[in-house]
Every structure is written in C-alpha cells, then in structure tokens.
C-alpha cells in the first residue's frame, strides 16, 4: 500500500472521529434535560454540595420540592430531581445526578411519567426500568441504602392508578429481597377516610403537590431517613 493511500486513509479516519465527536456533542446538547443537567453542574461548581448527604433523584415531584431542606433540617439534602423525567432519563444521566455526590442514602421518585408517556407502557416495564436503575446504583455504590418513594395517585392520572398500584407492588416485593433498601408508601397515605384522594394537597393542575402535600410527605418519609 503506497504512502498516498495511507495518508488518505489517515485523514479520513481523523475526519470521521471529529465528525462523530461533533455529532455526539450536538445530539447531547439537543437531548431532553441537557440544560437542567448543565445547570446542576454549574451550581455544583459554584457551591459544591455536601458529601455524604441524602440524595433525591427522579422527576418533578422531587424537583418541585425546592425547599425540601427546610422540611428535614436535621438531614443534609441534595435534590437532583429534574422535571418530566422518566426512569430511562435518570439512567441516562446517572453519571451526572447520582455518582458525583457520594451520597449516604438515595431516595428515588420516578415511574409516574413513564406510565403517562404512552398507553403501551406497562407496570412491568416500569418495574424493569427501576430494576435496571437499581442495579446500576448497586454496581457503583453497593453499600449505599436506596429507598423508593411509591408513585403517587395524581388526580389527573386516575386512569393510571391501577398500573401505579401494580408497579408499586412489583417494586416493593423486589426491594424486600435486597439489603439496605426501603419502600416508602406515599400512595395509600394520600387518600382520606372516605377513600377519596386528597385533592387539597395538589396544585390546580391536579398533578403536582402544594405545601400541604409536601408536609404530608415529610411525615411519611422522615422516619426512613438516615442520620
């Protein structure tokens, strides 16, 4: 093979590598939640969060709990929930929203958006996605306790409640067999004595919670947090 051909092949290889890197960067920048993840990184660079804290990951029910530290003043909290996320999104950004923080405990709220994304998404699919995320965490942080906060009965998603109940049950039974895990049931605690969902703990969108809803969660979750 002559030198000119080798030179040409070398140039083509360099071009392809540069093209792939550039394309990958563009795709990443245009991917959902990219800006939110970058905002986390910028915030961390300005004020590095405390190591060995309790880490919250998942969707908007955590993201919107912006004053969560005030609800748990005795526990250092790092909230890295990002709105609208599903379990595959948390898996995709695990290297950004989980492992850099070296947490002493991880709380997960996710799965509700998975079910809402398409009628074809089943409770078993949500369970398998959770299991994948759990195994990723266990692979890197084998001794860190993990707690799953059950999917909540958002009034606007009432048609999904049966799937939520099934998904919660699958995850609960799975965690029973794993060490250093907790299933935190908020679902059943969000109904009144008449068996009606407490609508006064939700915002007008009947999806996200208000301060009263988070106060209820505080009472349910607090006993499970590690000091």
ZINOR-V732445 format. One line per field, one symbol per residue. ss: DSSP state (@ for helix, = for strand, . for the rest). phi: phi as a letter, one per 40 degrees, with the letter a starting at -180 (. if undefined). burial: 1 if it has 9 or more other C-alpha atoms within 8 Angstrom, else 0. Layout:
ss: ???
phi: ???
burial: ???
//
This chain:
ss: ..@@@@@@@@@@@@@@@@@@@@@@@@@@@@...@@@@@@@@@@@@@.......=====.@@@@....@@@@.....=====.....@@@@@@.@@@@.@@@...=====..@@@@@@.....@@@@@@@@@@@@@@@@@@....=====.....@@@@@@@@@@@@@@@@@@@@@@....====...@@@=.....=.@@@=......=.@@@@@@@@@@@@@@...
phi: .ccccccccccccccccccccccccccccccdgdcccccdccccccbdcccgccbbbhbcccdcccbdcccbccbcbbbbcbcgcbdcccccbdcbbbcccfccabbbbahccdcccacccbccccdccccccccccccbbcbccbbbcdccccdcbdccddccdccdcccdcccdcbcfbabbccdccbbcccgbcccccbcccfbccccccccccdcccdccccc
burial: 00000100000000000000000000000000010010011011000000011111111111100001100100111111111011100110110111101111111111111111000011100110111110001100000111111111111010011011011101110011000011111110011100001100111001111101111011011000100
//
